[in-house]
Structures are given as structure tokens and as C-alpha cells.
């Protein structure tokens, strides 16, 4: 059987990852001189509270190469292929960390797959990979399916505040102040493996309407689109959006997941995201 390794940038909870049988790695959150694993030492709620009280923006680090060793030591003993399903190397250092880790296992069949995305989109890809694994597909087939479905992945984010985009160097101070005064709400998307600005609207109401419009323009009707909602500490807004999109897309349910700290470092709390797969 092919083994699968993923990390917390896929938005899967620790419990869900365990239930799926995944080997699951943390991202590292750094506040000044203190660092925390986001699987056992800092959850999303704790991160938001710490972020609100902090004068400086925390940093993130990909899983240290040494964190791969316990998993790879065990899995390589089986002699079976191992797939590392990674977030985009343009947005995370996880691919580079994985490349460093696997050097110690030259005789093993270990494949590092850059999905060109992160967040709930990555989580959906990981869950599909588990389906293919459990369905008996070969490592070659699973790898090819991951690469193909990754090309059809779409993600849009509605950001509540410009503060963290400014702190992270994404926009200038003047732009942040001016935008905040006008209540500007940016909508971002993942394109070619990196975050890009899609549009900006004045007021949350107008931004939400445009956000939904962008999603409905590309997400297929029915279950084929595999829509997912992710949020940064606003479960009520996420549930309202899920109800709206369920009716518009004709699906029975839309899973909702909490964004991990490593994504909220850059987007801030209050962010809403939707991921889906466009039609083949």
C-alpha cells in the first residue's frame, strides 16, 4: 500500500488526519524567540488570542527536516512507496524541507508532490488521495491523479482587515491606512501556486456579494466541485456562507474547516475562504 504524508497547511484537524490514517506534520509558529508546533502546542483559537495581544507579526516555518524522520524511519521499512503531499513551494518552505529530509533515504521510493495550493484546497486533495489509496490505486496512479486534480483547484479568500497584509509586507503603510479608512475588503485568490489580489470592494456587504459571484462563476453545480469553506475564527459567517452556497450549488452539505495559524499569520483573523475544483 502507498503511504501518504501531509501537513497542517491542509486544514485537516489532528483528529481527522488520524482517522484518515495520515502521517501528519506540523507547521511552526514563531513569536519572537518562542516557537510552537501547530499540532500539539498552539491551536487556531490560541493563536488568534496571542496575535491580538502581540505588537509584532509572528513568523512561520515549514516542518523541520528532522520532524520527517520518525515517519520516514517507520514507513521506509515497509519497502512501499511514500507520497509527500505538499503545499505550494511558492507559498511555503515545506517542499524544500521535505527535499532535505528525504536525502537520508536514498534507496526508498519517496515522492514529493507540489500541489500548487494550500488550505482547504490542499485538504480536499489529500482526502481524495486517501480515497484512491484505499481504492487500491498504485503510487503512480495516485501521484498522477493528484497532479491532475491540483490543476483544477480554485481558492478565493475574503480578507477582513488590511492590517496583516501590511505587517507581512504585502501592501504599503499608506495603502493600508487609506484602505482601512474606506473599509476596503480585498478578495484574494491562489493562482499558479501563489496568492494574488483578485479585486477590492468597499464594505463587507459588497465584498461578500462579489466573493459569492466569483465562486459561482467557476464552481460546478452538484457534488463534482467538492466545495469547502475555511475561516479564521468566524464560524458564524462561515455557516451563513455554507447555507447560501449549498442552495446556489445544489449540494447537500459543505464542509467547514478552521484555518491553521500559519495561514492566518498573513491573512489575519476574520478571513473567509472557499475552495473547489473546476469541471474537467
N, C-alpha and C positions, 0 to 999 in steps of 0.2 A: 504494500500500500504506500502511496505517496504521502509524505509528511508535509504539513503546512505550518509556516511560521508567519505571524503578523505582529502588529504593534498597536499601541493605544491611539495613534492618529487615525485609526479606522473607526473610532467612535463606538466600538463594541464595549459593553461593560465587562468587567472582570468575570462576572458570573456567566454571561452569555458566551464569552470566549472559552471558558472552561467547559460549558455544555456542548460547544461545537467541537471540542477535542483539539483546540488550537494550542500551539506553543505561542505564548503571548508576551511581548516585551514592552517595557515602559518607555515613555519619553522622560526627559529630565527637566525639571523646572528649577530655575536658579534665581533666588532673591539675594542680591549682594554676594555674601560669602557662604550662603546656605543653599544647598541643593536638595531636591526631593524627587523621588520616583513618583510618577503619577498613577501607579497601580496600587501601591501599598502605603505611601506616605503623604499623599496630597490628592484629594478628590476635587471635583469641579466646584462644589459649594465652598469648600475651604479656600480654594484658590481665589474665588471672587471676593470673599471677605478680606483676605490678605491683600489682594490687589487694590481694593478701595482705600486701604489704610497706608499703602506704600507710596512714597514720594518718587520712587524710581520705577521704571518699567522693568519687570523681570525678563530674564532671557530663557531660552530653551536650548537643550542639547539633545541630539539623537541618542538612542541607546548606545552606551559604551560598548566597544567590541567585546569586552570581557563578559558582558551580560549574555552574549550569544552562547558562550562556552558550555554552560550546563545543559542547554538544549541540544546543541550540536554533538557534544560528547555522547549523549544518550542516543540520539536519533541516527548518527552515523554508524553505530554498532549494528543496526539492522541491515545495512547494505542497501537500503531502499532510497529512492530519490527524495530530495528535500527542496521544497519551493519556498523562498522567502518573498512574500507579497508585500512590496514596499510602497510608501508614499512617493510622490514625485521628487526626484532629486533636485529639481529647481526650487522646491519649497522646503525641503528637509534634508538633513545630512544622513538620514537613515541608510540610503543606498551606499554611501561611502563607508559608513560604519560597518555595514554588512560585508562589503568587499574586503575590509581589513580583517574581519573576523574569520572569513572562510579560507584565508591563506593558510591557516593552521590545519586545514583538512584537504590536502591536495588530491587525495585518492577518492574522495567522496563525490557523489553526484549532487551538488548543491547549486541551485539556480536562483539568481537574484532577479526579480521581476519588478521593473519600474512601471507602476500603473498610471503615472502621469496625473495623479489626483490625490486627494486626501479627504478626511472627514467621512460623512455617511456614504459618500460615493465609494470610497475605499472599502468601507464596511460591507456594502452591498456586493462588491466584487469578491471580498473574502468569503461571504456566505455562499455565493454562487460556486466558488471554488470548493467549498466543503460539500456542496450538493454533488458536484462532479466527482470528487474524491470518493464519497460514499456510494456513488453510482458505478464505481469500478473503472472509471476512465484512467488511462495511463498518464504518467507525468507529462509526456509530450502533448497529449490532448488537453490536459488541464492548462498547461502553460499557454498553448495556442489560444484556447478559449478566453483566458484572462487577457491576453494581448488584444484580442478582437473586441471583447466587451468593453475594455478600457477606452477604446476609440469612440465608443458610443455614449460614454459617460458625460453628463452635464451637471453642473452645480452653480447655483446662484445664492449669494449672501446679501441680506439686507442688514446694514450696519446701523446701530442705534446712535452711536456717537463718533465724532471725528477725533476724539482725544487720543485714542490708542494708535490710530493710523499716523497721527502726528508724532507721538512719542516714539513710535517704531521707525520713524524716518520715511514713511510712505508719502506724506504731504508736508508742506511747509507750515510754519507757525502762523503766518498771515492768512493763508488759505484755511487753516483750522479755525482761527478766531472768526473770520468772516463767515465761513460756512456754519459755524455754531450759532452765530447771531441770527442767521437766516433760517435756522432749523434744518439745514440741509441733511438729507439722508442718502448716503451713497449706496448703490447696488453694485456688487462686485460679482465676478464670475471667474471660473477656472478655465483658462484657455491655453492649450499647448503646455500644460504642466505647471502653469503659474497663475497667480492672482492678477486679474486685470479689472480696471474700472469699466463698468457697462454704461451706467448713467447715474445721474444725481437728481433727486426730486426735493422740492420744498415741502415740508411737513411729512409726518409719518403716514398720514392717510393717503396722500398722493403717491408716496413711495411704495406703500403696500399694494395699491392698485396696479402700479407699473410692475412690481415684483410678480404678482399673480399673472399679469398679462404675458410677461416673458416666459414664465413656466408653461402656461397653457399653449403658447405658440410652438413649443417643441416637444413637450411630453406627450407620448401617445395615450390614447384612451384605453381604459381597461388595465389589466394587471401587467401587460407587457412592459410598461415603463418602469415598473419597480420603484415607485416614488418613495422617498424617505425625507423626513424633516429632522433637522438638528437645531438646537438652540443653546444660547449661553445664559441660562438662568431665568428664562421667561417661559415656563411650561404652559401658562395660561394662553399666551399668544400663539405658542406652537400648537396647542389643541384647537384653537379657533381656526388657524390656518389649515390644519388637517381636516376639519369638518368641511370647510369651504372647498378644498381641493378634492376631497372624496366625492362630493356631489358633481363637481365640474368634470372630473376624470372618470367617473363611473367605476370606482374601486370600493371594495368592502371596508378596507382599513388602510391607514398609512402609518407605518411605524414612526415613533418619535424617539430621538436619542439626544443625550446631553453632550454638548461639545466638550472635548478634553481641554485641560488648561493650556496645552501647547498651541492650540488654535486661538483661544481667547486672548493670549498674550498680544496677538496682532490685531484681532478684530474687536476685542473688548467684550464685556458682558452686555447682554441685551441683543446680541446678534441672532438673526434667524437665517437658516439655510435650508435649501431644498435641493436634493439630488435625484437624478433619474437617468434612464437610458433611452436615447432616441431610437426610433424604429430602424431595423436593419435595412 
